[in-house]
Amino acid sequence: MVGLFLSVSILTTGCGDSAANGEQAIEEASATAIVRTVRVNTITMAPGSFEEIIPLTGTLFAPNDASLSAQTSGTIVEMVEIGTRVKEGDVVARLDDRLIRAALDQARANFESVEAQARLAQDTYRRQEPLFADSIISAIEFENVRTALNQANAALSQAQATVVQAEQQFEYTYVRAPFDGGVEERFAEKGEQVAPGLPIARVVDTSMLKLQAGVPERYAADIKSGNTVRISFRAYEGSSRESNVTFVAGVIHPQNRTFNIEVEVENGDLVLKPEMIADVQITRRVLQDVLVLPQTAILRDENGSSVYIVNKNASRTTAERKSIELGPSFGGQTVIEAGLTAGDEVISTGQTMVAEDDQVEIINAP
């Protein structure tokens, strides 16, 4: 019985030691599992500048865009081809001018006849005037000479006005370009009868275009004539131009709560075309000595925005989560208005894999 008791005691003691060792091993393993290392990239915060941009969408239009029409009735006898480049004053279309030309010739001939009569009346008056002064002719005779001269001058003025009117009617048979440009459309063809005011052709000058865009009313105090504008066109990737605001509307559209702006766009190479869509960037303000982070480094949840920064000490390098307040954003960058200071090392890559107090390894791989 004594031997049996000793065996049981020894066996019980051995079991107790094994259990204790197992619990210790589990605790050590758990402790080892809690401490993990995450490889991350970081950015050290330093004051810099930030250009706050207002992004807009605009449309190009040509301020010099005219549908030309005749100022008199007639048949088209000449017309330039579509696509023709014309200068200001060039003939775009010409109407049949035979009747008007005949009327002009008649008016000019009549003017020459009346002019000759006026010269004769003037010469007669000049010769009769000294005779009247010497009482060689009577006052009635001289008054008749004076009246004849006045009538001749009146007839001359009337004949001259008729010539001017006929010349103007003759000029109306020409449809001329009001400015340099290209013939973009023809609304009538050679041989067609047209009436005054009926569109014949469209001429557009695309060497100087304007861009129109609507700006949300919250920026009404920020946008002024002269603001710098960068413009890029979706049809030409990588092509951008810089200009300035030339017009700011004084009224708000009640339907969409925006106001219009206009920007002049040089187009000497004629690459751009009216009605093109453009992406517009207007500089609202330039902030100095601010902290800026890539938007990808910022974490957002129901509690707001935050980042992980790196804490370094002698034994460990760990992650600490900090709440931040955001300012304006553009181009993938955001101004940090509160929560960080210069010198903070913010985790920019790998932050989604990090938890509070995790150990991190900074690799800063490109």
C-alpha positions as CSV (number, residue, x, y, z in Angstrom):
1,M,0.0,0.0,0.0
2,V,2.8,2.4,0.8
3,G,4.5,1.7,-2.5
4,L,1.3,2.3,-4.4
5,F,0.8,5.7,-2.6
6,L,4.3,6.9,-3.5
7,S,3.7,6.0,-7.1
8,V,0.5,8.0,-7.3
9,S,2.1,10.9,-5.6
10,I,5.1,10.9,-8.0
11,L,2.7,10.6,-11.0
12,T,0.5,13.5,-9.7
13,T,3.5,15.7,-9.2
14,G,4.8,15.0,-12.7
15,C,1.5,15.9,-14.2
16,G,1.4,19.2,-12.3
17,D,4.8,20.2,-13.6
18,S,3.8,19.5,-17.2
19,A,0.7,21.6,-17.0
20,A,2.6,24.6,-15.6
21,N,5.2,24.3,-18.4
22,G,2.4,24.2,-21.0
23,E,0.7,27.4,-19.7
24,Q,4.0,29.2,-19.7
25,A,4.7,28.2,-23.2
26,I,1.2,29.4,-24.3
27,E,1.7,32.8,-22.6
28,E,5.1,33.2,-24.3
29,A,3.7,32.2,-27.7
30,S,0.8,34.7,-27.2
31,A,3.2,37.5,-26.2
32,T,5.3,36.7,-29.3
33,A,2.2,36.8,-31.5
34,I,1.1,40.2,-30.2
35,V,4.3,42.0,-31.1
36,R,4.5,42.1,-34.9
37,T,6.4,44.2,-37.4
38,V,4.9,46.0,-40.4
39,R,7.1,47.3,-43.2
40,V,6.1,50.9,-44.1
41,N,7.1,54.0,-46.0
42,T,7.0,57.4,-44.3
43,I,6.9,61.1,-45.0
44,T,8.5,63.6,-42.7
45,M,6.3,66.7,-42.3
46,A,7.8,70.0,-43.3
47,P,6.2,73.4,-44.0
48,G,5.7,74.3,-47.6
49,S,3.4,76.1,-50.0
50,F,0.1,74.9,-51.4
51,E,-1.8,76.3,-54.4
52,E,-5.5,76.0,-53.8
53,I,-7.2,75.3,-57.2
54,I,-10.8,75.6,-58.2
55,P,-11.5,72.9,-60.8
56,L,-14.2,73.8,-63.4
57,T,-15.4,72.6,-66.8
58,G,-15.8,75.1,-69.6
59,T,-16.7,75.3,-73.3
60,L,-14.9,77.2,-76.0
61,F,-16.7,79.6,-78.3
62,A,-15.7,82.0,-81.1
63,P,-16.7,85.6,-80.4
64,N,-16.3,86.4,-84.1
65,D,-18.9,84.0,-85.6
66,A,-21.3,85.5,-88.1
67,S,-24.0,84.3,-90.5
68,L,-23.7,86.6,-93.5
69,S,-26.7,87.7,-95.5
70,A,-27.4,89.9,-98.5
71,Q,-28.7,93.4,-98.1
72,T,-30.7,93.3,-101.4
73,S,-32.6,90.8,-103.5
74,G,-30.9,89.0,-106.3
75,T,-29.5,85.8,-107.8
76,I,-26.2,84.4,-106.5
77,V,-23.7,84.4,-109.3
78,E,-20.5,83.8,-107.4
79,M,-19.7,82.2,-104.0
80,V,-16.5,81.0,-102.3
81,E,-16.0,77.4,-101.4
82,I,-16.5,76.1,-97.9
83,G,-13.3,76.0,-95.9
84,T,-11.9,79.1,-97.7
85,R,-9.8,81.4,-95.5
86,V,-10.9,85.0,-96.1
87,K,-9.7,88.4,-94.9
88,E,-11.8,91.2,-93.6
89,G,-13.6,92.8,-96.6
90,D,-13.1,89.9,-99.0
91,V,-16.1,88.9,-101.1
92,V,-17.8,85.8,-99.9
93,A,-20.7,85.9,-102.3
94,R,-21.8,88.1,-105.2
95,L,-25.3,88.7,-106.6
96,D,-26.4,89.5,-110.1
97,D,-25.7,93.2,-110.5
98,R,-26.6,94.0,-114.1
99,L,-29.7,96.1,-113.3
100,I,-28.1,97.9,-110.4
101,R,-25.0,98.6,-112.5
102,A,-27.2,100.1,-115.3
103,A,-28.9,102.3,-112.7
104,L,-25.5,103.4,-111.4
105,D,-24.3,104.2,-114.8
106,Q,-27.4,106.2,-115.5
107,A,-27.0,108.1,-112.2
108,R,-23.4,108.9,-112.9
109,A,-24.3,110.2,-116.4
110,N,-27.1,112.3,-115.0
111,F,-24.7,113.7,-112.4
112,E,-22.2,114.7,-115.1
113,S,-24.9,116.5,-117.1
114,V,-26.2,118.3,-114.0
115,E,-22.7,119.2,-113.0
116,A,-22.1,120.8,-116.4
117,Q,-25.2,122.8,-116.0
118,A,-24.2,123.9,-112.5
119,R,-20.8,125.0,-113.8
120,L,-22.6,127.1,-116.5
121,A,-24.9,128.6,-113.9
122,Q,-21.9,129.5,-111.7
123,D,-20.0,131.0,-114.6
124,T,-23.1,133.1,-115.6
125,Y,-23.5,134.3,-112.1
126,R,-19.8,135.3,-111.9
127,R,-20.1,137.3,-115.2
128,Q,-23.4,139.0,-114.3
129,E,-22.4,140.0,-110.8
130,P,-20.1,143.0,-111.8
131,L,-22.7,144.1,-114.3
132,F,-25.3,144.3,-111.6
133,A,-22.9,146.2,-109.4
134,D,-22.5,148.8,-112.2
135,S,-26.2,148.9,-112.7
136,I,-25.9,147.6,-116.2
137,I,-28.5,145.0,-115.5
138,S,-31.5,145.3,-113.4
139,A,-32.0,143.7,-110.0
140,I,-34.7,141.5,-111.4
141,E,-32.4,140.2,-114.1
142,F,-29.6,139.5,-111.6
143,E,-32.1,137.8,-109.2
144,N,-33.1,135.5,-112.0
145,V,-29.4,134.6,-112.5
146,R,-29.0,134.0,-108.8
147,T,-32.1,131.7,-108.7
148,A,-30.8,129.7,-111.7
149,L,-27.5,129.1,-109.9
150,N,-29.3,128.0,-106.7
151,Q,-31.5,125.6,-108.7
152,A,-28.4,124.2,-110.5
153,N,-26.6,123.6,-107.2
154,A,-29.7,121.9,-105.8
155,A,-30.0,119.7,-108.9
156,L,-26.3,118.9,-108.5
157,S,-26.7,117.8,-104.9
158,Q,-29.7,115.7,-105.8
159,A,-27.8,114.0,-108.7
160,Q,-24.9,113.4,-106.3
161,A,-27.2,111.8,-103.8
162,T,-28.6,109.6,-106.5
163,V,-25.1,108.4,-107.4
164,V,-24.3,107.6,-103.8
165,Q,-27.5,105.7,-103.4
166,A,-26.9,103.7,-106.6
167,E,-23.3,103.0,-105.5
168,Q,-24.6,101.7,-102.2
169,Q,-27.1,99.5,-104.0
170,F,-24.3,98.2,-106.1
171,E,-22.2,97.5,-103.1
172,Y,-25.1,95.5,-101.6
173,T,-24.7,92.9,-104.3
174,Y,-21.4,91.9,-102.6
175,V,-21.5,89.9,-99.4
176,R,-18.2,90.6,-97.7
177,A,-16.4,89.0,-94.7
178,P,-16.7,91.3,-91.6
179,F,-13.4,89.9,-90.2
180,D,-10.7,87.4,-90.9
181,G,-11.8,83.8,-90.7
182,G,-12.9,80.7,-92.5
183,V,-16.1,79.9,-94.4
184,E,-17.6,77.2,-92.2
185,E,-21.0,76.8,-93.8
186,R,-22.9,77.7,-96.9
187,F,-26.7,78.2,-96.7
188,A,-27.3,79.0,-100.3
189,E,-25.7,77.9,-103.6
190,K,-24.9,79.6,-106.9
191,G,-28.0,80.3,-109.0
192,E,-30.3,80.6,-106.0
193,Q,-32.5,83.7,-105.5
194,V,-32.0,85.3,-102.1
195,A,-33.8,88.0,-100.2
196,P,-32.4,90.6,-97.8
197,G,-31.6,89.1,-94.4
198,L,-31.6,85.5,-95.7
199,P,-28.4,83.7,-94.5
200,I,-25.9,82.8,-97.2
201,A,-22.7,81.8,-95.5
202,R,-21.2,81.5,-92.0
203,V,-17.7,82.9,-91.4
204,V,-15.9,82.1,-88.1
205,D,-12.6,83.4,-86.8
206,T,-11.0,80.7,-84.6
207,S,-7.6,82.4,-84.2
208,M,-8.9,83.9,-80.9
209,L,-11.4,81.9,-78.9
210,K,-13.0,82.4,-75.5
211,L,-13.8,79.9,-72.9
212,Q,-16.9,80.2,-70.8
213,A,-17.4,78.4,-67.5
214,G,-19.8,78.4,-64.5
215,V,-18.3,79.0,-61.1
216,P,-20.2,78.0,-57.9
217,E,-21.4,81.0,-56.0
218,R,-19.3,80.1,-52.9
219,Y,-16.3,81.4,-54.8
220,A,-17.9,84.7,-55.7
221,A,-15.5,86.6,-53.5
222,D,-12.4,84.8,-54.9
223,I,-12.7,85.1,-58.6
224,K,-11.7,88.4,-60.3
225,S,-10.6,89.6,-63.7
226,G,-6.9,88.8,-64.0
227,N,-7.0,85.5,-62.0
228,T,-4.6,82.9,-63.5
229,V,-6.2,80.1,-65.3
230,R,-4.7,76.8,-66.6
231,I,-6.7,75.1,-69.4
232,S,-6.4,71.6,-70.7
233,F,-8.5,69.9,-73.4
234,R,-9.8,66.4,-73.3
235,A,-9.3,66.0,-77.0
236,Y,-5.6,66.8,-76.7
237,E,-4.1,64.9,-73.7
238,G,-1.0,66.5,-72.3
239,S,-1.8,69.9,-74.0
240,S,-2.4,72.7,-71.7
241,R,-2.5,76.5,-71.9
242,E,-2.3,79.4,-69.4
243,S,-4.4,82.5,-69.6
244,N,-6.3,85.0,-67.4
245,V,-9.9,85.6,-66.5
246,T,-11.2,88.5,-68.7
247,F,-14.8,88.7,-67.6
248,V,-16.7,87.9,-64.4
249,A,-20.5,88.0,-64.5
250,G,-22.2,90.2,-62.0
251,V,-25.3,87.9,-61.6
252,I,-25.9,84.4,-60.3
253,H,-27.9,81.9,-62.3
254,P,-30.8,80.9,-60.0
255,Q,-31.1,77.5,-61.6
256,N,-27.6,76.2,-60.8
257,R,-26.3,78.9,-58.4
258,T,-23.3,79.7,-60.6
259,F,-21.9,82.8,-62.3
260,N,-20.2,82.9,-65.6
261,I,-16.6,83.8,-66.3
262,E,-14.8,84.2,-69.7
263,V,-11.1,83.5,-70.6
264,E,-9.4,84.5,-73.8
265,V,-7.6,81.6,-75.4
266,E,-5.0,82.1,-78.1
267,N,-5.4,79.7,-81.1
268,G,-2.9,80.9,-83.7
269,D,-2.3,77.4,-84.8
270,L,-6.1,76.8,-85.3
271,V,-5.9,73.5,-83.4
272,L,-8.7,74.3,-81.0
273,K,-12.3,74.4,-82.1
274,P,-15.4,76.1,-80.8
275,E,-17.6,73.9,-78.6
276,M,-14.7,71.9,-77.3
277,I,-14.9,70.9,-73.6
278,A,-12.0,72.1,-71.4
279,D,-10.9,71.4,-67.9
280,V,-10.2,74.7,-66.1
281,Q,-8.1,75.3,-63.1
282,I,-8.3,78.7,-61.4
283,T,-5.9,79.6,-58.7
284,R,-8.0,80.7,-55.7
285,R,-5.1,81.4,-53.3
286,V,-1.5,80.2,-52.5
287,L,-1.0,79.1,-48.9
288,Q,2.5,79.4,-47.4
289,D,4.1,77.5,-44.5
290,V,1.5,74.8,-44.4
291,L,1.8,71.0,-43.9
292,V,0.7,68.9,-46.8
293,L,0.1,65.2,-47.1
294,P,-0.9,62.9,-50.0
295,Q,-4.5,62.0,-49.7
296,T,-3.6,58.3,-49.9
297,A,-1.9,58.6,-46.5
298,I,-5.1,59.8,-44.8
299,L,-7.5,57.3,-43.1
300,R,-11.2,58.2,-42.9
301,D,-13.9,56.6,-40.8
302,E,-17.0,57.5,-38.8
303,N,-14.8,59.3,-36.2
304,G,-13.2,61.6,-38.8
305,S,-9.7,61.7,-40.4
306,S,-6.5,60.4,-39.0
307,V,-3.0,59.2,-39.8
308,Y,-0.4,57.0,-38.3
309,I,2.9,58.6,-37.2
310,V,6.1,56.8,-36.1
311,N,7.3,56.8,-32.5
312,K,11.0,56.0,-32.1
313,N,12.7,54.9,-28.9
314,A,15.8,52.9,-27.9
315,S,14.1,49.5,-28.1
316,R,11.1,49.8,-30.5
317,T,9.7,51.8,-33.4
318,T,5.9,51.8,-33.2
319,A,2.9,53.3,-34.8
320,E,0.6,55.9,-33.2
321,R,-2.7,57.0,-34.6
322,K,-3.5,60.7,-34.5
323,S,-6.6,62.6,-35.4
324,I,-6.2,65.4,-37.9
325,E,-8.2,68.3,-39.4
326,L,-8.2,68.7,-43.1
327,G,-7.9,71.8,-45.2
328,P,-8.2,72.3,-49.0
329,S,-7.2,69.6,-51.4
330,F,-6.1,69.4,-55.0
331,G,-4.0,67.1,-57.2
332,G,-4.0,64.3,-54.7
333,Q,-2.6,66.6,-51.9
334,T,-4.4,67.9,-48.8
335,V,-3.5,70.6,-46.4
336,I,-3.4,69.5,-42.7
337,E,-4.8,72.3,-40.6
338,A,-4.4,70.6,-37.2
339,G,-3.2,67.4,-35.5
340,L,0.4,67.3,-36.9
341,T,3.5,69.4,-36.4
342,A,6.7,69.8,-38.5
343,G,9.0,66.9,-38.0
344,D,6.3,64.3,-37.5
345,E,7.0,61.1,-39.5
346,V,3.7,60.0,-41.1
347,I,3.2,56.5,-42.5
348,S,2.3,57.0,-46.1
349,T,2.3,53.4,-47.4
350,G,1.3,50.4,-45.3
351,Q,-0.9,52.4,-42.9
352,T,-3.9,50.3,-43.7
353,M,-2.0,47.2,-42.3
354,V,-1.0,49.0,-39.1
355,A,-2.7,49.0,-35.7
356,E,-2.0,51.2,-32.7
357,D,1.3,50.3,-31.0
358,D,2.4,48.0,-33.8
359,Q,6.1,47.7,-34.4
360,V,7.1,49.1,-37.8
361,E,10.1,48.8,-40.0
362,I,10.7,51.9,-42.2
363,I,11.9,50.9,-45.6
364,N,11.0,54.1,-47.7
365,A,11.1,52.2,-50.9
366,P,10.6,54.2,-54.0
